[in-house]
């Protein structure tokens, strides 16, 4: 096992930030997720959601972004090792994309559960 090195650990964080920058700057789906994060965050502040609701929302943000990052990494790796069309490579990419969709659907359901009472309260106040 390699000896622990603080310098190498610090460098590894630099590589991780480089990966995040690459992901956010080059992936259109990451832009869509980040836009949704901004909208949900602003909405959360407007409604004054609770601490526990924030925890759930932030966990959803992280899970969806991480899933999209894994999907992107898998797609790039598959494209590298199988540049020609291959049904197995296509399956791998579809499964990874499907996993992101599952995370996004669950996050949307969590959002509905959290925000629906606030939206209904506003609608009912405006109606009566």
Backbone as ProteinMPNN parsed JSONL, in Angstrom:
{"seq_chain_A": "XXXXXXXXXXXXXXXXXXXXXXXXXXXXXXXXXXXXXXXXXXXXXXXXXXXXXXXXXXXXXXXXXXXXXXXXXXXXXXXXXXXXXXXXXXXXXXXXXXXXXXXXXXXXXXXXXXXXXXXXXXXXXXXX", "coords_chain_A": {"N_chain_A": [[0.847, -1.177, 0.0], [0.473, 2.218, -0.777], [2.243, 4.931, 0.731], [0.696, 7.365, 2.861], [-0.026, 10.605, 1.64], [-0.29, 13.971, 2.093], [-0.112, 15.939, 0.16], [-0.763, 14.518, -2.194], [-3.405, 13.889, -1.593], [-4.573, 16.423, -1.535], [-4.145, 17.12, -4.196], [-5.829, 15.228, -5.358], [-8.335, 16.225, -4.693], [-8.285, 18.469, -6.298], [-8.391, 17.253, -8.844], [-10.929, 16.164, -8.656], [-12.528, 18.514, -8.504], [-11.928, 19.52, -11.019], [-13.178, 17.58, -12.582], [-15.863, 18.043, -11.839], [-16.192, 20.657, -12.822], [-15.825, 20.156, -15.576], [-17.98, 18.447, -16.063], [-20.238, 20.08, -15.378], [-19.874, 22.222, -17.121], [-19.937, 21.131, -19.695], [-22.048, 19.34, -20.093], [-25.29, 19.159, -21.175], [-27.524, 18.076, -19.87], [-26.749, 18.336, -17.221], [-26.91, 21.071, -16.973], [-29.663, 21.403, -17.141], [-30.465, 20.057, -14.799], [-29.181, 21.688, -12.901], [-30.51, 24.107, -13.333], [-33.074, 23.352, -12.493], [-32.457, 22.912, -9.81], [-31.87, 25.516, -8.963], [-34.393, 26.745, -9.328], [-35.994, 25.22, -7.565], [-34.691, 25.772, -5.163], [-35.068, 28.576, -4.865], [-37.862, 28.561, -4.732], [-38.19, 27.068, -2.39], [-37.131, 28.859, -0.476], [-38.986, 30.939, -0.798], [-41.371, 29.752, 0.113], [-40.612, 29.096, 2.642], [-39.727, 26.552, 3.611], [-39.27, 23.773, 5.896], [-36.476, 22.798, 8.049], [-36.034, 19.99, 7.927], [-37.319, 19.44, 5.532], [-35.648, 20.849, 3.792], [-33.359, 19.281, 4.095], [-34.187, 16.879, 2.873], [-34.65, 17.832, 0.266], [-32.084, 18.779, -0.489], [-30.624, 16.395, -0.359], [-31.878, 15.075, -2.476], [-31.058, 16.771, -4.593], [-28.29, 16.206, -4.598], [-28.245, 13.413, -5.108], [-29.433, 13.213, -7.673], [-27.709, 14.83, -9.253], [-25.281, 13.443, -8.848], [-25.966, 10.947, -9.94], [-26.35, 11.72, -12.599], [-23.759, 12.525, -13.166], [-22.364, 10.056, -12.906], [-23.629, 8.714, -14.998], [-22.776, 10.264, -17.186], [-20.002, 9.79, -17.068], [-19.978, 7.023, -17.544], [-21.102, 6.941, -20.133], [-19.121, 8.333, -21.594], [-16.917, 6.633, -21.216], [-17.868, 4.262, -22.42], [-18.147, 5.195, -25.049], [-15.465, 5.589, -25.613], [-14.285, 2.989, -25.445], [-15.847, 1.568, -27.179], [-16.258, 2.769, -29.932], [-17.635, 2.285, -32.295], [-20.971, 1.436, -33.368], [-22.715, -0.607, -31.118], [-24.748, -3.117, -29.809], [-24.643, -3.97, -27.106], [-23.104, -1.983, -25.894], [-24.843, 0.137, -26.311], [-26.982, -0.718, -24.725], [-25.786, -0.568, -22.17], [-25.398, 2.205, -21.944], [-28.065, 3.042, -22.091], [-29.155, 1.87, -19.785], [-27.704, 3.214, -17.792], [-28.616, 5.834, -18.265], [-31.31, 5.423, -17.72], [-31.177, 4.979, -14.999], [-30.585, 7.519, -14.039], [-32.964, 8.751, -14.708], [-34.756, 7.39, -13.008], [-33.831, 8.354, -10.504], [-34.393, 11.089, -10.859], [-37.184, 11.053, -11.132], [-37.97, 10.099, -8.603], [-36.948, 12.204, -7.055], [-38.587, 14.263, -7.998], [-41.06, 13.363, -7.043], [-40.593, 13.528, -4.282], [-40.316, 16.295, -4.156], [-42.931, 17.079, -4.874], [-44.378, 16.018, -2.711], [-43.332, 17.592, -0.657], [-43.79, 20.296, -1.494], [-46.481, 20.484, -2.259], [-48.429, 20.876, -0.07], [-47.812, 23.558, 0.617], [-48.337, 24.932, -1.776], [-51.063, 24.352, -2.084], [-52.051, 25.639, 0.207], [-51.569, 28.321, -0.421], [-53.179, 28.568, -2.694], [-55.722, 28.032, -1.592], [-55.952, 30.168, 0.214], [-56.071, 32.294, -1.548], [-58.447, 31.767, -2.81], [-60.413, 32.033, -0.91]], "CA_chain_A": [[0.0, 0.0, 0.0], [1.235, 3.46, -0.896], [2.302, 5.772, 1.928], [-0.218, 8.514, 2.833], [0.596, 11.862, 1.265], [-1.224, 15.098, 2.118], [-0.019, 16.603, -1.151], [-1.542, 13.73, -3.159], [-4.825, 14.031, -1.247], [-4.972, 17.76, -2.001], [-4.204, 17.025, -5.654], [-7.008, 14.448, -5.742], [-9.472, 17.151, -4.649], [-8.17, 19.286, -7.512], [-8.903, 16.453, -9.957], [-12.381, 16.063, -8.487], [-13.111, 19.799, -8.908], [-11.775, 19.579, -12.476], [-14.254, 16.749, -13.111], [-17.136, 18.748, -11.643], [-16.23, 21.767, -13.795], [-16.03, 19.572, -16.904], [-19.35, 17.935, -16.093], [-21.219, 21.169, -15.376], [-19.7, 23.118, -18.269], [-20.084, 20.465, -20.997], [-23.198, 18.444, -20.185], [-26.564, 19.874, -21.205], [-28.418, 17.567, -18.821], [-26.32, 18.94, -15.95], [-27.473, 22.424, -16.962], [-31.09, 21.263, -16.832], [-30.569, 19.746, -13.373], [-28.789, 22.879, -12.128], [-31.626, 25.055, -13.452], [-34.121, 22.858, -11.581], [-31.971, 23.153, -8.447], [-32.049, 26.952, -8.682], [-35.833, 27.005, -9.207], [-36.489, 24.598, -6.324], [-34.103, 26.502, -4.037], [-35.797, 29.841, -4.736], [-39.213, 28.221, -4.274], [-38.066, 26.675, -0.985], [-36.998, 30.081, 0.337], [-40.246, 31.681, -0.854], [-42.36, 29.08, 0.955], [-40.098, 28.919, 3.99], [-39.807, 25.14, 3.971], [-38.621, 23.443, 7.169], [-35.118, 22.248, 8.012], [-36.098, 18.61, 7.445], [-37.661, 19.494, 4.108], [-34.408, 21.234, 3.114], [-32.472, 18.119, 4.079], [-34.678, 15.975, 1.826], [-34.439, 18.473, -1.032], [-30.649, 18.804, -0.772], [-30.245, 15.018, -0.684], [-32.345, 14.834, -3.849], [-30.137, 17.474, -5.493], [-27.034, 15.462, -4.663], [-28.438, 12.111, -5.744], [-29.686, 13.389, -9.106], [-26.47, 15.294, -9.892], [-24.299, 12.351, -8.834], [-26.401, 9.958, -10.928], [-26.057, 12.275, -13.923], [-22.309, 12.463, -13.326], [-22.019, 8.653, -13.197], [-24.121, 8.438, -16.351], [-21.872, 10.92, -18.123], [-18.734, 9.053, -17.062], [-20.221, 5.737, -18.213], [-21.265, 7.207, -21.567], [-17.816, 8.673, -22.181], [-16.095, 5.431, -21.22], [-18.402, 3.371, -23.458], [-17.777, 5.775, -26.339], [-14.028, 5.386, -25.796], [-13.936, 1.582, -25.67], [-16.663, 1.029, -28.261], [-16.672, 3.917, -30.746], [-18.606, 1.858, -33.306], [-22.285, 1.071, -32.803], [-22.707, -1.942, -30.539], [-25.97, -3.22, -29.016], [-24.337, -4.065, -25.674], [-22.702, -0.635, -25.478], [-26.075, 0.92, -26.263], [-27.697, -1.152, -23.529], [-25.092, -0.009, -21.0], [-25.711, 3.628, -21.889], [-29.498, 3.192, -21.791], [-29.372, 1.53, -18.374], [-27.177, 4.324, -16.989], [-29.551, 6.949, -18.416], [-32.521, 5.051, -16.998], [-30.92, 5.166, -13.571], [-30.755, 8.95, -13.773], [-34.397, 9.03, -14.778], [-35.344, 6.904, -11.753], [-33.486, 9.325, -9.451], [-35.109, 12.339, -11.114], [-38.602, 10.835, -10.827], [-38.095, 10.048, -7.143], [-36.743, 13.573, -6.568], [-39.802, 15.023, -8.313], [-42.098, 12.928, -6.105], [-40.261, 14.157, -2.996], [-40.67, 17.709, -4.316], [-44.395, 17.205, -4.831], [-44.802, 15.776, -1.325], [-42.931, 18.733, 0.169], [-44.329, 21.594, -1.913], [-47.935, 20.489, -2.481], [-49.184, 21.573, 0.991], [-47.571, 25.002, 0.527], [-49.064, 25.423, -2.949], [-52.493, 24.284, -1.765], [-52.343, 26.695, 1.188], [-51.613, 29.59, -1.146], [-54.378, 28.55, -3.541], [-56.918, 28.135, -0.756], [-56.01, 31.544, 0.734], [-56.474, 33.181, -2.639], [-59.822, 31.468, -3.191], [-61.391, 32.35, 0.115]], "C_chain_A": [[0.894, 1.243, 0.0], [1.151, 4.28, 0.387], [1.372, 6.983, 1.76], [0.556, 9.783, 2.508], [-0.471, 12.959, 1.244], [-1.248, 15.794, 0.763], [-0.85, 15.855, -2.198], [-3.04, 13.833, -2.865], [-5.345, 15.373, -1.745], [-5.093, 17.755, -3.522], [-5.452, 16.271, -6.104], [-8.275, 15.304, -5.669], [-9.462, 18.062, -5.873], [-8.708, 18.549, -8.731], [-10.429, 16.332, -9.876], [-13.072, 17.361, -8.914], [-13.027, 19.974, -10.418], [-12.884, 18.759, -13.137], [-15.612, 17.412, -12.982], [-17.262, 19.888, -12.647], [-16.494, 21.248, -15.207], [-17.474, 19.125, -17.074], [-20.357, 19.066, -16.236], [-21.089, 22.041, -16.625], [-20.019, 22.455, -19.605], [-21.356, 19.651, -21.169], [-24.515, 19.206, -20.092], [-27.525, 19.38, -20.131], [-28.036, 18.113, -17.452], [-26.876, 20.36, -15.851], [-28.951, 22.374, -16.59], [-31.275, 20.989, -15.341], [-30.222, 20.965, -12.517], [-29.864, 23.961, -12.195], [-32.762, 24.643, -12.516], [-33.725, 23.106, -10.131], [-32.18, 24.616, -8.057], [-33.527, 27.263, -8.46], [-36.377, 26.453, -7.893], [-35.953, 25.341, -5.102], [-34.834, 27.829, -3.8], [-37.203, 29.587, -4.203], [-39.203, 27.826, -2.798], [-37.939, 27.868, -0.063], [-38.299, 30.877, 0.344], [-41.307, 31.073, 0.058], [-41.889, 28.89, 2.389], [-40.179, 27.473, 4.46], [-38.953, 24.856, 5.21], [-37.212, 22.889, 6.96], [-35.122, 20.821, 7.461], [-36.467, 18.537, 5.963], [-36.445, 19.895, 3.282], [-33.454, 20.046, 3.013], [-32.889, 17.161, 2.968], [-34.397, 16.54, 0.435], [-32.953, 18.442, -1.415], [-30.124, 17.403, -1.086], [-30.69, 14.649, -2.098], [-31.442, 15.519, -4.871], [-28.876, 16.638, -5.702], [-27.17, 14.14, -5.39], [-28.617, 12.255, -7.254], [-28.414, 13.861, -9.824], [-25.409, 14.197, -9.936], [-24.678, 11.286, -9.863], [-26.104, 10.439, -12.34], [-24.554, 12.262, -14.191], [-21.836, 11.053, -13.633], [-22.439, 8.288, -14.617], [-23.186, 9.034, -17.396], [-20.546, 10.171, -18.217], [-18.881, 7.717, -17.793], [-20.352, 5.94, -19.714], [-19.928, 7.514, -22.232], [-16.912, 7.45, -22.258], [-16.563, 4.459, -22.3], [-18.033, 3.899, -24.839], [-16.297, 5.57, -26.648], [-13.713, 3.941, -26.17], [-14.738, 0.954, -26.812], [-17.162, 2.164, -29.145], [-17.669, 3.544, -31.854], [-19.897, 1.434, -32.61], [-22.251, -0.388, -32.348], [-23.932, -2.061, -29.635], [-25.711, -3.311, -27.512], [-23.923, -2.706, -25.136], [-23.928, 0.268, -25.363], [-26.914, 0.577, -25.043], [-27.101, -0.543, -22.268], [-25.451, 1.463, -20.842], [-27.177, 3.866, -21.538], [-29.792, 2.895, -20.325], [-28.876, 2.656, -17.472], [-28.119, 5.532, -17.064], [-30.855, 6.67, -17.681], [-32.37, 5.232, -15.498], [-31.054, 6.632, -13.181], [-32.237, 9.296, -13.766], [-35.113, 8.564, -13.504], [-35.081, 7.9, -10.627], [-34.265, 10.622, -9.621], [-36.597, 12.197, -10.8], [-38.829, 10.812, -9.32], [-37.923, 11.445, -6.552], [-37.981, 14.428, -6.831], [-40.939, 14.65, -7.36], [-41.848, 13.534, -4.721], [-40.635, 15.638, -3.048], [-42.168, 17.942, -4.243], [-44.899, 17.031, -3.397], [-44.483, 16.982, -0.447], [-43.694, 19.995, -0.209], [-45.848, 21.634, -2.066], [-48.709, 21.164, -1.344], [-49.007, 23.092, 0.948], [-48.355, 25.608, -0.639], [-50.565, 25.427, -2.671], [-52.894, 25.369, -0.771], [-52.457, 28.042, 0.513], [-52.874, 29.656, -2.003], [-55.663, 28.718, -2.727], [-57.07, 29.525, -0.15], [-56.5, 32.503, -0.326], [-57.92, 32.961, -3.074], [-60.832, 31.939, -2.156], [-60.963, 33.5, 0.892]], "O_chain_A": [[1.919, 1.301, 0.68], [0.112, 4.314, 1.046], [1.269, 7.553, 0.674], [1.648, 10.012, 3.029], [-1.432, 12.888, 0.478], [-2.311, 16.19, 0.285], [-1.555, 16.475, -2.993], [-3.852, 13.862, -3.79], [-6.436, 15.449, -2.311], [-6.036, 18.323, -4.073], [-6.066, 16.626, -7.11], [-9.184, 15.137, -6.48], [-10.517, 18.387, -6.418], [-9.4, 19.14, -9.56], [-11.124, 16.39, -10.89], [-14.088, 17.32, -9.607], [-13.946, 20.514, -11.033], [-13.463, 19.187, -14.135], [-16.424, 17.355, -13.905], [-18.317, 20.068, -13.254], [-17.29, 21.827, -15.947], [-18.106, 19.392, -18.097], [-21.227, 19.025, -17.106], [-22.091, 22.546, -17.132], [-20.343, 23.153, -20.566], [-21.71, 19.304, -22.296], [-24.822, 19.819, -19.069], [-28.261, 20.173, -19.545], [-28.907, 18.331, -16.609], [-27.268, 20.802, -14.771], [-29.432, 23.202, -15.816], [-32.123, 21.601, -14.691], [-30.894, 21.24, -11.523], [-30.099, 24.658, -11.208], [-33.342, 25.484, -11.829], [-34.568, 23.472, -9.312], [-32.617, 24.911, -6.945], [-33.878, 27.964, -7.511], [-37.127, 27.131, -7.191], [-36.671, 25.521, -4.118], [-35.176, 28.159, -2.665], [-37.68, 30.309, -3.328], [-40.1, 28.203, -2.044], [-38.554, 27.904, 1.003], [-38.679, 31.431, 1.376], [-42.06, 31.802, 0.704], [-42.69, 28.557, 3.262], [-40.642, 27.197, 5.567], [-38.032, 25.608, 5.527], [-36.816, 22.558, 5.842], [-34.294, 20.485, 6.615], [-35.98, 17.671, 5.235], [-36.225, 19.355, 2.198], [-32.822, 19.831, 1.978], [-32.046, 16.683, 2.209], [-33.96, 15.817, -0.461], [-32.615, 18.112, -2.552], [-29.283, 17.236, -1.97], [-29.955, 13.986, -2.83], [-31.097, 14.927, -5.893], [-28.454, 16.395, -6.833], [-26.313, 13.78, -6.196], [-28.02, 11.505, -8.026], [-28.081, 13.343, -10.89], [-24.719, 14.038, -10.942], [-23.814, 10.778, -10.577], [-25.658, 9.661, -13.183], [-24.126, 12.014, -15.318], [-21.002, 10.859, -14.518], [-21.693, 7.633, -15.345], [-22.848, 8.376, -18.38], [-20.03, 9.943, -19.311], [-18.008, 7.329, -18.569], [-19.768, 5.184, -20.49], [-19.641, 7.006, -23.316], [-16.218, 7.252, -23.255], [-15.739, 3.892, -23.019], [-17.646, 3.122, -25.712], [-15.919, 5.398, -27.806], [-12.956, 3.694, -27.11], [-14.345, -0.081, -27.35], [-18.348, 2.493, -29.121], [-18.452, 4.384, -32.297], [-19.905, 1.116, -31.42], [-21.823, -1.278, -33.082], [-24.145, -1.202, -28.779], [-26.49, -2.776, -26.724], [-24.339, -2.314, -24.046], [-24.036, 1.065, -24.431], [-27.487, 1.458, -24.402], [-27.828, -0.06, -21.4], [-25.771, 1.917, -19.744], [-27.497, 4.781, -20.78], [-30.589, 3.591, -19.696], [-29.543, 3.016, -16.501], [-28.388, 6.176, -16.05], [-31.44, 7.574, -17.086], [-33.324, 5.595, -14.809], [-31.578, 6.949, -12.113], [-32.702, 10.05, -12.911], [-35.978, 9.27, -12.984], [-35.995, 8.253, -9.881], [-34.743, 11.193, -8.641], [-37.206, 13.12, -10.26], [-39.768, 11.43, -8.818], [-38.666, 11.832, -5.649], [-38.378, 15.227, -5.983], [-41.694, 15.518, -6.92], [-42.781, 13.999, -4.066], [-41.204, 16.172, -2.095], [-42.621, 18.899, -3.616], [-45.739, 17.799, -2.927], [-45.282, 17.35, 0.414], [-44.196, 20.696, 0.671], [-46.442, 22.71, -2.007], [-49.59, 21.973, -1.632], [-49.954, 23.832, 1.215], [-48.962, 26.671, -0.501], [-51.256, 26.395, -2.988], [-53.969, 25.955, -0.898], [-53.348, 28.826, 0.838], [-53.557, 30.68, -2.034], [-56.571, 29.45, -3.122], [-58.189, 30.018, -0.01], [-57.262, 33.424, -0.034], [-58.547, 33.857, -3.639], [-61.984, 32.213, -2.492], [-61.665, 33.92, 1.811]]}, "name": "protein", "num_of_chains": 1, "seq": "XXXXXXXXXXXXXXXXXXXXXXXXXXXXXXXXXXXXXXXXXXXXXXXXXXXXXXXXXXXXXXXXXXXXXXXXXXXXXXXXXXXXXXXXXXXXXXXXXXXXXXXXXXXXXXXXXXXXXXXXXXXXXXXX"}
